[in-house]
């Protein structure tokens, strides 16, 4: 009986320790699948050129998905590509995407500021504590050049 109690206690501890701690964004989780052909279409958008941003609000092909309000893609000061949704997690208005102001994404409705410098898109001014919804930004070297693949 004592052995069964210890096993049950161990299982209970392990199940509590395995609780899902991933961040849940207020921005709806919609499909994201977009390829940015850097070498062919955006040769200026390379990591060696320092901090830069790009917004995508329309897809080029039928099977591309750009998130809830569109994509914000940037080269951070950390020298990596990053991507996030253009929707402010406080206002949740897909037709009023954040705008870029230097190193910040700024919501036109609530004036929330999100720091893009090192890729985290965390709020620095305003009332929300929630960052922009981040997406994966993976580079691939193909026969036609460097491609950035944005997915969730």
N, C-alpha and C positions, 0 to 999 in steps of 0.2 A: 504494500500500500504506500509506504514511504517513497519507494522508487517511482511509482506512478505519479505521485504528487510532485516530485522533483522534475519529472519529464514534462508534466503539464505546465509547471511554473516556467520552465525553460522555453517551451513553445510560446507561452504568453509573452515573455520578455522579447523573444525574437520577432514576434509579429508586431509588437509596439515599435521595436527598433527599425522595422522595415516600412514604417509609415511613409507614404508618398510626401516628400518635402519639396517637390518641384513647385516653382512659383506659378500661380494661376493668375493670368491677366484678366482684367475686366473687358479688354478688347476681344470680341468674338473670335473663336478659333476657326478660321476659314482656310481653305487650301492656298498654299503658296508653292509655286513652281515656276521659276523664271531663270532664263539664261541671259547673261550679259556678255556679249562677245567683245572683250576688251581690245584685243589686237586689231580686229577688223573694223569695229564700229566706234570704239571709244579709246583710241590709243593714248589720249591725254590722261585717262583715268587709271594710272599705274601707281603702285605704292611708292616708287621713287620720287614722285612729285609732291609728297607731303600731304597734309590734311586736305581732303576734298569731299564734296557731297554730290549726290545725284538723286533726283526723285523720279519715280516711274508711276504714272497715274493711269496709263492705258497699256493693255497688252498688245503685242505685235501679232501673235498667232492665237488661234482659237483655243489651243490646249495649254495656254499659259495662265497662271493664276497669280495675282499680285496682292493678295491679302484683303483686308477689310476696307482700308482707305487708300491703298497704294503702298509703294515701297520707298523707303529711304535707304539708300546705300551710301556708305562712306568709307573712306580710308582714314583710319584713326591715327592719332599721334603715336600710337603703339606700333605702327607699321603693318597693320592687318586690315583686311576688308571686314566690314560689319554691315548688317542689314536689320531693319526694324519696320514696323507698320507706321504709316503716316498718321494714324488715328491717335488723338490724345486720350489716354486712359481715364481721364477725369470727365471729359465732355461726351465722349463716345459718339461724335458726329462725323461719319465718313465723308460727308460733302464739305467739311471744313477741316482739311488736313493741316498738320503742323507746317510751319514755314521755317526756312533756314536763316539764321542770323549769326554769322560767324561760326563759333564752335557750339552753337545751341540750336535745338529745334524748339520753336515757340508756337504755342497754341494761339490762334487768332481770337478765340472766344474767351478763354479764362486767363491768358497771359502766362500759362505754365511754361517754365523753361526746363529743357532736358539737355544735360551736358553730353556731348558726343565725343569729346576729346579722346578718351581712351576706350571707347567702344561700349560703354555700359548703358548709355541713354537714360541716366538717372535724373530725377527731378532736382533742381537746385533752387527754384523760385516758384512759389505757389503753395497750394494746399495738399496736393496729392503726394503720396509716398511711393507711388507705383511708377516704375520705368515704362518706357515705350515697349510694346511687345516685340521681342527680338526674334530673328530668324537665323538659320544657319547660312553662312556664306562660305562656300568651298570653291577653291580654285582648281582648275584642271588645265593641264597643258595638252592640247590636241594638235593634230596636223595643221589646222588652220590658225593656231595661236592660242593665247590665254583666254579661257572662259571662266566666268564667275557664275556659279550655280547657287541660286537662293531657294531654300526649301524650309518647310517646317516639320 
